[in-house]
Amino acid sequence: MPLTASFSEVRRDFTAITDKVMNEKVQVTVFKHNKPAFKIVPIDASSKNPQEAYFEAACELDDEYHDVFEALAR
């Protein structure tokens, strides 16, 4: 189940949020100025190539917020 947090919440509670990501394997979408800015996602430890995991996470973020990025690009 993905979670959301504001940038200020992440700054204040970074340790608790990263513990939740690492231990409960949840994704956290971080918003800044009410717009999605980035995601904190768990990395699959069994992945042989960590760069693949990073790329996959970036693709998932783009897929999820493609319409937002298109609107912001205009």
mmCIF file as gemmi writes it, N, C-alpha and C atoms, coordinates in Angstrom:
data_model
loop_
_atom_site.group_PDB
_atom_site.id
_atom_site.type_symbol
_atom_site.label_atom_id
_atom_site.label_alt_id
_atom_site.label_comp_id
_atom_site.label_asym_id
_atom_site.label_entity_id
_atom_site.label_seq_id
_atom_site.pdbx_PDB_ins_code
_atom_site.Cartn_x
_atom_site.Cartn_y
_atom_site.Cartn_z
_atom_site.occupancy
_atom_site.B_iso_or_equiv
_atom_site.pdbx_formal_charge
_atom_site.auth_seq_id
_atom_site.auth_asym_id
_atom_site.pdbx_PDB_model_num
ATOM 1 N N . MET Axp A 1 ? 0.846 -1.178 0 1 0 ? 1 A 1
ATOM 2 C CA . MET Axp A 1 ? 0 0 0 1 0 ? 1 A 1
ATOM 3 C C . MET Axp A 1 ? 0.893 1.244 0 1 0 ? 1 A 1
ATOM 4 N N . PRO Axp A 2 ? 0.863 2.04 -1.068 1 0 ? 2 A 1
ATOM 5 C CA . PRO Axp A 2 ? 1.702 3.226 -1.129 1 0 ? 2 A 1
ATOM 6 C C . PRO Axp A 2 ? 1.227 4.312 -0.165 1 0 ? 2 A 1
ATOM 7 N N . LEU Axp A 3 ? 2.177 5.057 0.344 1 0 ? 3 A 1
ATOM 8 C CA . LEU Axp A 3 ? 1.882 6.159 1.254 1 0 ? 3 A 1
ATOM 9 C C . LEU Axp A 3 ? 2.306 7.47 0.614 1 0 ? 3 A 1
ATOM 10 N N . THR Axp A 4 ? 1.796 8.576 1.147 1 0 ? 4 A 1
ATOM 11 C CA . THR Axp A 4 ? 2.232 9.894 0.71 1 0 ? 4 A 1
ATOM 12 C C . THR Axp A 4 ? 2.695 10.683 1.922 1 0 ? 4 A 1
ATOM 13 N N . ALA Axp A 5 ? 3.59 11.633 1.665 1 0 ? 5 A 1
ATOM 14 C CA . ALA Axp A 5 ? 4.089 12.499 2.724 1 0 ? 5 A 1
ATOM 15 C C . ALA Axp A 5 ? 4.509 13.817 2.104 1 0 ? 5 A 1
ATOM 16 N N . SER Axp A 6 ? 4.404 14.865 2.876 1 0 ? 6 A 1
ATOM 17 C CA . SER Axp A 6 ? 4.897 16.156 2.395 1 0 ? 6 A 1
ATOM 18 C C . SER Axp A 6 ? 6.41 16.193 2.585 1 0 ? 6 A 1
ATOM 19 N N . PHE Axp A 7 ? 7.051 17.102 1.865 1 0 ? 7 A 1
ATOM 20 C CA . PHE Axp A 7 ? 8.498 17.248 1.97 1 0 ? 7 A 1
ATOM 21 C C . PHE Axp A 7 ? 8.901 17.567 3.41 1 0 ? 7 A 1
ATOM 22 N N . SER Axp A 8 ? 8.135 18.427 4.064 1 0 ? 8 A 1
ATOM 23 C CA . SER Axp A 8 ? 8.474 18.794 5.447 1 0 ? 8 A 1
ATOM 24 C C . SER Axp A 8 ? 8.295 17.607 6.394 1 0 ? 8 A 1
ATOM 25 N N . GLU Axp A 9 ? 7.302 16.751 6.149 1 0 ? 9 A 1
ATOM 26 C CA . GLU Axp A 9 ? 7.134 15.547 6.969 1 0 ? 9 A 1
ATOM 27 C C . GLU Axp A 9 ? 8.332 14.611 6.802 1 0 ? 9 A 1
ATOM 28 N N . VAL Axp A 10 ? 8.806 14.483 5.577 1 0 ? 10 A 1
ATOM 29 C CA . VAL Axp A 10 ? 9.951 13.614 5.324 1 0 ? 10 A 1
ATOM 30 C C . VAL Axp A 10 ? 11.186 14.164 6.025 1 0 ? 10 A 1
ATOM 31 N N . ARG Axp A 11 ? 11.394 15.468 5.948 1 0 ? 11 A 1
ATOM 32 C CA . ARG Axp A 11 ? 12.541 16.071 6.633 1 0 ? 11 A 1
ATOM 33 C C . ARG Axp A 11 ? 12.458 15.837 8.139 1 0 ? 11 A 1
ATOM 34 N N . ARG Axp A 12 ? 11.261 15.973 8.689 1 0 ? 12 A 1
ATOM 35 C CA . ARG Axp A 12 ? 11.083 15.834 10.134 1 0 ? 12 A 1
ATOM 36 C C . ARG Axp A 12 ? 11.191 14.379 10.581 1 0 ? 12 A 1
ATOM 37 N N . ASP Axp A 13 ? 10.618 13.461 9.814 1 0 ? 13 A 1
ATOM 38 C CA . ASP Axp A 13 ? 10.497 12.055 10.226 1 0 ? 13 A 1
ATOM 39 C C . ASP Axp A 13 ? 11.253 11.1 9.307 1 0 ? 13 A 1
ATOM 40 N N . PHE Axp A 14 ? 12.396 11.532 8.787 1 0 ? 14 A 1
ATOM 41 C CA . PHE Axp A 14 ? 13.104 10.732 7.793 1 0 ? 14 A 1
ATOM 42 C C . PHE Axp A 14 ? 13.432 9.326 8.279 1 0 ? 14 A 1
ATOM 43 N N . THR Axp A 15 ? 13.918 9.21 9.485 1 0 ? 15 A 1
ATOM 44 C CA . THR Axp A 15 ? 14.297 7.892 10.001 1 0 ? 15 A 1
ATOM 45 C C . THR Axp A 15 ? 13.091 6.965 10.089 1 0 ? 15 A 1
ATOM 46 N N . ALA Axp A 16 ? 11.985 7.458 10.607 1 0 ? 16 A 1
ATOM 47 C CA . ALA Axp A 16 ? 10.776 6.631 10.729 1 0 ? 16 A 1
ATOM 48 C C . ALA Axp A 16 ? 10.25 6.231 9.348 1 0 ? 16 A 1
ATOM 49 N N . ILE Axp A 17 ? 10.297 7.156 8.402 1 0 ? 17 A 1
ATOM 50 C CA . ILE Axp A 17 ? 9.8 6.859 7.054 1 0 ? 17 A 1
ATOM 51 C C . ILE Axp A 17 ? 10.692 5.827 6.37 1 0 ? 17 A 1
ATOM 52 N N . THR Axp A 18 ? 12.007 5.999 6.469 1 0 ? 18 A 1
ATOM 53 C CA . THR Axp A 18 ? 12.89 5.019 5.838 1 0 ? 18 A 1
ATOM 54 C C . THR Axp A 18 ? 12.792 3.654 6.506 1 0 ? 18 A 1
ATOM 55 N N . ASP Axp A 19 ? 12.584 3.624 7.809 1 0 ? 19 A 1
ATOM 56 C CA . ASP Axp A 19 ? 12.363 2.335 8.483 1 0 ? 19 A 1
ATOM 57 C C . ASP Axp A 19 ? 11.12 1.647 7.935 1 0 ? 19 A 1
ATOM 58 N N . LYS Axp A 20 ? 10.053 2.411 7.73 1 0 ? 20 A 1
ATOM 59 C CA . LYS Axp A 20 ? 8.814 1.843 7.184 1 0 ? 20 A 1
ATOM 60 C C . LYS Axp A 20 ? 9.045 1.314 5.767 1 0 ? 20 A 1
ATOM 61 N N . VAL Axp A 21 ? 9.768 2.072 4.952 1 0 ? 21 A 1
ATOM 62 C CA . VAL Axp A 21 ? 10.06 1.639 3.583 1 0 ? 21 A 1
ATOM 63 C C . VAL Axp A 21 ? 10.877 0.352 3.598 1 0 ? 21 A 1
ATOM 64 N N . MET Axp A 22 ? 11.906 0.314 4.414 1 0 ? 22 A 1
ATOM 65 C CA . MET Axp A 22 ? 12.793 -0.847 4.436 1 0 ? 22 A 1
ATOM 66 C C . MET Axp A 22 ? 12.152 -2.078 5.069 1 0 ? 22 A 1
ATOM 67 N N . ASN Axp A 23 ? 11.42 -1.878 6.17 1 0 ? 23 A 1
ATOM 68 C CA . ASN Axp A 23 ? 10.884 -3.026 6.91 1 0 ? 23 A 1
ATOM 69 C C . ASN Axp A 23 ? 9.537 -3.505 6.393 1 0 ? 23 A 1
ATOM 70 N N . GLU Axp A 24 ? 8.689 -2.581 5.97 1 0 ? 24 A 1
ATOM 71 C CA . GLU Axp A 24 ? 7.345 -2.953 5.519 1 0 ? 24 A 1
ATOM 72 C C . GLU Axp A 24 ? 7.223 -2.956 4.003 1 0 ? 24 A 1
ATOM 73 N N . LYS Axp A 25 ? 8.317 -2.59 3.326 1 0 ? 25 A 1
ATOM 74 C CA . LYS Axp A 25 ? 8.362 -2.605 1.856 1 0 ? 25 A 1
ATOM 75 C C . LYS Axp A 25 ? 7.258 -1.752 1.228 1 0 ? 25 A 1
ATOM 76 N N . VAL Axp A 26 ? 7.01 -0.573 1.804 1 0 ? 26 A 1
ATOM 77 C CA . VAL Axp A 26 ? 6.023 0.35 1.24 1 0 ? 26 A 1
ATOM 78 C C . VAL Axp A 26 ? 6.738 1.431 0.435 1 0 ? 26 A 1
ATOM 79 N N . GLN Axp A 27 ? 6.036 2.009 -0.524 1 0 ? 27 A 1
ATOM 80 C CA . GLN Axp A 27 ? 6.547 3.132 -1.292 1 0 ? 27 A 1
ATOM 81 C C . GLN Axp A 27 ? 5.949 4.41 -0.723 1 0 ? 27 A 1
ATOM 82 N N . VAL Axp A 28 ? 6.747 5.458 -0.663 1 0 ? 28 A 1
ATOM 83 C CA . VAL Axp A 28 ? 6.277 6.742 -0.165 1 0 ? 28 A 1
ATOM 84 C C . VAL Axp A 28 ? 6.475 7.777 -1.269 1 0 ? 28 A 1
ATOM 85 N N . THR Axp A 29 ? 5.379 8.375 -1.722 1 0 ? 29 A 1
ATOM 86 C CA . THR Axp A 29 ? 5.461 9.465 -2.685 1 0 ? 29 A 1
ATOM 87 C C . THR Axp A 29 ? 5.54 10.762 -1.906 1 0 ? 29 A 1
ATOM 88 N N . VAL Axp A 30 ? 6.57 11.55 -2.211 1 0 ? 30 A 1
ATOM 89 C CA . VAL Axp A 30 ? 6.81 12.788 -1.487 1 0 ? 30 A 1
ATOM 90 C C . VAL Axp A 30 ? 6.327 13.969 -2.331 1 0 ? 30 A 1
ATOM 91 N N . PHE Axp A 31 ? 5.526 14.812 -1.703 1 0 ? 31 A 1
ATOM 92 C CA . PHE Axp A 31 ? 4.974 15.981 -2.369 1 0 ? 31 A 1
ATOM 93 C C . PHE Axp A 31 ? 5.664 17.242 -1.866 1 0 ? 31 A 1
ATOM 94 N N . LYS Axp A 32 ? 5.933 18.15 -2.803 1 0 ? 32 A 1
ATOM 95 C CA . LYS Axp A 32 ? 6.463 19.461 -2.441 1 0 ? 32 A 1
ATOM 96 C C . LYS Axp A 32 ? 5.601 20.493 -3.149 1 0 ? 32 A 1
ATOM 97 N N . HIS Axp A 33 ? 5.072 21.428 -2.399 1 0 ? 33 A 1
ATOM 98 C CA . HIS Axp A 33 ? 4.143 22.432 -2.922 1 0 ? 33 A 1
ATOM 99 C C . HIS Axp A 33 ? 2.937 21.756 -3.591 1 0 ? 33 A 1
ATOM 100 N N . ASN Axp A 34 ? 2.428 20.712 -2.959 1 0 ? 34 A 1
ATOM 101 C CA . ASN Axp A 34 ? 1.252 19.96 -3.414 1 0 ? 34 A 1
ATOM 102 C C . ASN Axp A 34 ? 1.432 19.295 -4.769 1 0 ? 34 A 1
ATOM 103 N N . LYS Axp A 35 ? 2.671 19.028 -5.157 1 0 ? 35 A 1
ATOM 104 C CA . LYS Axp A 35 ? 2.952 18.327 -6.41 1 0 ? 35 A 1
ATOM 105 C C . LYS Axp A 35 ? 3.882 17.165 -6.093 1 0 ? 35 A 1
ATOM 106 N N . PRO Axp A 36 ? 3.682 16.018 -6.751 1 0 ? 36 A 1
ATOM 107 C CA . PRO Axp A 36 ? 4.581 14.893 -6.496 1 0 ? 36 A 1
ATOM 108 C C . PRO Axp A 36 ? 5.996 15.258 -6.919 1 0 ? 36 A 1
ATOM 109 N N . ALA Axp A 37 ? 6.962 15.063 -6.022 1 0 ? 37 A 1
ATOM 110 C CA . ALA Axp A 37 ? 8.353 15.425 -6.302 1 0 ? 37 A 1
ATOM 111 C C . ALA Axp A 37 ? 9.224 14.195 -6.538 1 0 ? 37 A 1
ATOM 112 N N . PHE Axp A 38 ? 9.067 13.188 -5.684 1 0 ? 38 A 1
ATOM 113 C CA . PHE Axp A 38 ? 9.857 11.974 -5.831 1 0 ? 38 A 1
ATOM 114 C C . PHE Axp A 38 ? 9.251 10.875 -4.977 1 0 ? 38 A 1
ATOM 115 N N . LYS Axp A 39 ? 9.781 9.653 -5.153 1 0 ? 39 A 1
ATOM 116 C CA . LYS Axp A 39 ? 9.334 8.503 -4.372 1 0 ? 39 A 1
ATOM 117 C C . LYS Axp A 39 ? 10.511 7.921 -3.611 1 0 ? 39 A 1
ATOM 118 N N . ILE Axp A 40 ? 10.206 7.399 -2.451 1 0 ? 40 A 1
ATOM 119 C CA . ILE Axp A 40 ? 11.167 6.6 -1.693 1 0 ? 40 A 1
ATOM 120 C C . ILE Axp A 40 ? 10.653 5.174 -1.793 1 0 ? 40 A 1
ATOM 121 N N . VAL Axp A 41 ? 11.444 4.314 -2.408 1 0 ? 41 A 1
ATOM 122 C CA . VAL Axp A 41 ? 10.998 2.943 -2.657 1 0 ? 41 A 1
ATOM 123 C C . VAL Axp A 41 ? 12.011 1.949 -2.117 1 0 ? 41 A 1
ATOM 124 N N . PRO Axp A 42 ? 11.532 0.796 -1.666 1 0 ? 42 A 1
ATOM 125 C CA . PRO Axp A 42 ? 12.477 -0.234 -1.216 1 0 ? 42 A 1
ATOM 126 C C . PRO Axp A 42 ? 13.196 -0.842 -2.417 1 0 ? 42 A 1
ATOM 127 N N . ILE Axp A 43 ? 14.444 -1.179 -2.214 1 0 ? 43 A 1
ATOM 128 C CA . ILE Axp A 43 ? 15.22 -1.857 -3.245 1 0 ? 43 A 1
ATOM 129 C C . ILE Axp A 43 ? 15.184 -3.343 -2.95 1 0 ? 43 A 1
ATOM 130 N N . ASP Axp A 44 ? 14.871 -4.115 -3.967 1 0 ? 44 A 1
ATOM 131 C CA . ASP Axp A 44 ? 14.801 -5.563 -3.828 1 0 ? 44 A 1
ATOM 132 C C . ASP Axp A 44 ? 16.213 -6.103 -3.612 1 0 ? 44 A 1
ATOM 133 N N . ALA Axp A 45 ? 16.45 -6.661 -2.446 1 0 ? 45 A 1
ATOM 134 C CA . ALA Axp A 45 ? 17.785 -7.16 -2.102 1 0 ? 45 A 1
ATOM 135 C C . ALA Axp A 45 ? 18.218 -8.324 -2.981 1 0 ? 45 A 1
ATOM 136 N N . SER Axp A 46 ? 17.273 -9.03 -3.554 1 0 ? 46 A 1
ATOM 137 C CA . SER Axp A 46 ? 17.632 -10.173 -4.392 1 0 ? 46 A 1
ATOM 138 C C . SER Axp A 46 ? 17.989 -9.754 -5.814 1 0 ? 46 A 1
ATOM 139 N N . SER Axp A 47 ? 17.775 -8.49 -6.129 1 0 ? 47 A 1
ATOM 140 C CA . SER Axp A 47 ? 18.11 -8 -7.459 1 0 ? 47 A 1
ATOM 141 C C . SER Axp A 47 ? 19.621 -8.065 -7.662 1 0 ? 47 A 1
ATOM 142 N N . LYS Axp A 48 ? 20.044 -8.651 -8.765 1 0 ? 48 A 1
ATOM 143 C CA . LYS Axp A 48 ? 21.47 -8.79 -9.016 1 0 ? 48 A 1
ATOM 144 C C . LYS Axp A 48 ? 22.097 -7.481 -9.491 1 0 ? 48 A 1
ATOM 145 N N . ASN Axp A 49 ? 21.307 -6.629 -10.112 1 0 ? 49 A 1
ATOM 146 C CA . ASN Axp A 49 ? 21.822 -5.374 -10.624 1 0 ? 49 A 1
ATOM 147 C C . ASN Axp A 49 ? 21.03 -4.228 -9.997 1 0 ? 49 A 1
ATOM 148 N N . PRO Axp A 50 ? 21.594 -3.529 -9.022 1 0 ? 50 A 1
ATOM 149 C CA . PRO Axp A 50 ? 20.854 -2.445 -8.359 1 0 ? 50 A 1
ATOM 150 C C . PRO Axp A 50 ? 20.432 -1.342 -9.318 1 0 ? 50 A 1
ATOM 151 N N . GLN Axp A 51 ? 21.207 -1.104 -10.385 1 0 ? 51 A 1
ATOM 152 C CA . GLN Axp A 51 ? 20.83 -0.069 -11.341 1 0 ? 51 A 1
ATOM 153 C C . GLN Axp A 51 ? 19.515 -0.409 -12.027 1 0 ? 51 A 1
ATOM 154 N N . GLU Axp A 52 ? 19.261 -1.684 -12.259 1 0 ? 52 A 1
ATOM 155 C CA . GLU Axp A 52 ? 17.982 -2.101 -12.84 1 0 ? 52 A 1
ATOM 156 C C . GLU Axp A 52 ? 16.831 -1.742 -11.914 1 0 ? 52 A 1
ATOM 157 N N . ALA Axp A 53 ? 17.032 -1.931 -10.624 1 0 ? 53 A 1
ATOM 158 C CA . ALA Axp A 53 ? 15.988 -1.604 -9.651 1 0 ? 53 A 1
ATOM 159 C C . ALA Axp A 53 ? 15.718 -0.11 -9.644 1 0 ? 53 A 1
ATOM 160 N N . TYR Axp A 54 ? 16.78 0.697 -9.718 1 0 ? 54 A 1
ATOM 161 C CA . TYR Axp A 54 ? 16.601 2.153 -9.763 1 0 ? 54 A 1
ATOM 162 C C . TYR Axp A 54 ? 15.846 2.565 -11.029 1 0 ? 54 A 1
ATOM 163 N N . PHE Axp A 55 ? 16.244 1.978 -12.162 1 0 ? 55 A 1
ATOM 164 C CA . PHE Axp A 55 ? 15.593 2.303 -13.422 1 0 ? 55 A 1
ATOM 165 C C . PHE Axp A 55 ? 14.122 1.883 -13.403 1 0 ? 55 A 1
ATOM 166 N N . GLU Axp A 56 ? 13.852 0.708 -12.864 1 0 ? 56 A 1
ATOM 167 C CA . GLU Axp A 56 ? 12.476 0.228 -12.771 1 0 ? 56 A 1
ATOM 168 C C . GLU Axp A 56 ? 11.633 1.151 -11.893 1 0 ? 56 A 1
ATOM 169 N N . ALA Axp A 57 ? 12.203 1.615 -10.776 1 0 ? 57 A 1
ATOM 170 C CA . ALA Axp A 57 ? 11.481 2.54 -9.897 1 0 ? 57 A 1
ATOM 171 C C . ALA Axp A 57 ? 11.194 3.848 -10.622 1 0 ? 57 A 1
ATOM 172 N N . ALA Axp A 58 ? 12.156 4.337 -11.396 1 0 ? 58 A 1
ATOM 173 C CA . ALA Axp A 58 ? 11.952 5.577 -12.151 1 0 ? 58 A 1
ATOM 174 C C . ALA Axp A 58 ? 10.859 5.396 -13.206 1 0 ? 58 A 1
ATOM 175 N N . CYS Axp A 59 ? 10.855 4.255 -13.868 1 0 ? 59 A 1
ATOM 176 C CA . CYS Axp A 59 ? 9.82 3.98 -14.877 1 0 ? 59 A 1
ATOM 177 C C . CYS Axp A 59 ? 8.438 3.892 -14.243 1 0 ? 59 A 1
ATOM 178 N N . GLU Axp A 60 ? 8.351 3.254 -13.08 1 0 ? 60 A 1
ATOM 179 C CA . GLU Axp A 60 ? 7.066 3.165 -12.384 1 0 ? 60 A 1
ATOM 180 C C . GLU Axp A 60 ? 6.565 4.549 -11.99 1 0 ? 60 A 1
ATOM 181 N N . LEU Axp A 61 ? 7.463 5.397 -11.532 1 0 ? 61 A 1
ATOM 182 C CA . LEU Axp A 61 ? 7.085 6.763 -11.166 1 0 ? 61 A 1
ATOM 183 C C . LEU Axp A 61 ? 6.587 7.51 -12.398 1 0 ? 61 A 1
ATOM 184 N N . ASP Axp A 62 ? 7.296 7.37 -13.518 1 0 ? 62 A 1
ATOM 185 C CA . ASP Axp A 62 ? 6.875 8.036 -14.746 1 0 ? 62 A 1
ATOM 186 C C . ASP Axp A 62 ? 5.521 7.516 -15.21 1 0 ? 62 A 1
ATOM 187 N N . ASP Axp A 63 ? 5.329 6.206 -15.139 1 0 ? 63 A 1
ATOM 188 C CA . ASP Axp A 63 ? 4.04 5.634 -15.54 1 0 ? 63 A 1
ATOM 189 C C . ASP Axp A 63 ? 2.899 6.174 -14.681 1 0 ? 63 A 1
ATOM 190 N N . GLU Axp A 64 ? 3.145 6.267 -13.379 1 0 ? 64 A 1
ATOM 191 C CA . GLU Axp A 64 ? 2.097 6.675 -12.453 1 0 ? 64 A 1
ATOM 192 C C . GLU Axp A 64 ? 1.749 8.156 -12.595 1 0 ? 64 A 1
ATOM 193 N N . TYR Axp A 65 ? 2.75 8.993 -12.858 1 0 ? 65 A 1
ATOM 194 C CA . TYR Axp A 65 ? 2.526 10.443 -12.88 1 0 ? 65 A 1
ATOM 195 C C . TYR Axp A 65 ? 2.805 11.065 -14.241 1 0 ? 65 A 1
ATOM 196 N N . HIS Axp A 66 ? 2.728 10.281 -15.314 1 0 ? 66 A 1
ATOM 197 C CA . HIS Axp A 66 ? 3.02 10.78 -16.649 1 0 ? 66 A 1
ATOM 198 C C . HIS Axp A 66 ? 2.153 11.984 -17.017 1 0 ? 66 A 1
ATOM 199 N N . ASP Axp A 67 ? 0.861 11.897 -16.701 1 0 ? 67 A 1
ATOM 200 C CA . ASP Axp A 67 ? -0.04 13.007 -17.031 1 0 ? 67 A 1
ATOM 201 C C . ASP Axp A 67 ? 0.338 14.282 -16.269 1 0 ? 67 A 1
ATOM 202 N N . VAL Axp A 68 ? 0.788 14.13 -15.043 1 0 ? 68 A 1
ATOM 203 C CA . VAL Axp A 68 ? 1.214 15.293 -14.253 1 0 ? 68 A 1
ATOM 204 C C . VAL Axp A 68 ? 2.463 15.909 -14.864 1 0 ? 68 A 1
ATOM 205 N N . PHE Axp A 69 ? 3.424 15.068 -15.249 1 0 ? 69 A 1
ATOM 206 C CA . PHE Axp A 69 ? 4.651 15.578 -15.851 1 0 ? 69 A 1
ATOM 207 C C . PHE Axp A 69 ? 4.357 16.274 -17.175 1 0 ? 69 A 1
ATOM 208 N N . GLU Axp A 70 ? 3.435 15.709 -17.953 1 0 ? 70 A 1
ATOM 209 C CA . GLU Axp A 70 ? 3.054 16.337 -19.232 1 0 ? 70 A 1
ATOM 210 C C . GLU Axp A 70 ? 2.462 17.728 -18.978 1 0 ? 70 A 1
ATOM 211 N N . ALA Axp A 71 ? 1.571 17.829 -18.001 1 0 ? 71 A 1
ATOM 212 C CA . ALA Axp A 71 ? 0.944 19.12 -17.702 1 0 ? 71 A 1
ATOM 213 C C . ALA Axp A 71 ? 1.973 20.136 -17.201 1 0 ? 71 A 1
ATOM 214 N N . LEU Axp A 72 ? 2.915 19.681 -16.382 1 0 ? 72 A 1
ATOM 215 C CA . LEU Axp A 72 ? 3.937 20.585 -15.858 1 0 ? 72 A 1
ATOM 216 C C . LEU Axp A 72 ? 4.901 21.043 -16.941 1 0 ? 72 A 1
ATOM 217 N N . ALA Axp A 73 ? 5.101 20.222 -17.956 1 0 ? 73 A 1
ATOM 218 C CA . ALA Axp A 73 ? 6.03 20.554 -19.038 1 0 ? 73 A 1
ATOM 219 C C . ALA Axp A 73 ? 5.476 21.655 -19.938 1 0 ? 73 A 1
ATOM 220 N N . ARG Axp A 74 ? 4.188 21.884 -19.902 1 0 ? 74 A 1
ATOM 221 C CA . ARG Axp A 74 ? 3.58 22.907 -20.779 1 0 ? 74 A 1
ATOM 222 C C . ARG Axp A 74 ? 3.789 24.284 -20.268 1 0 ? 74 A 1
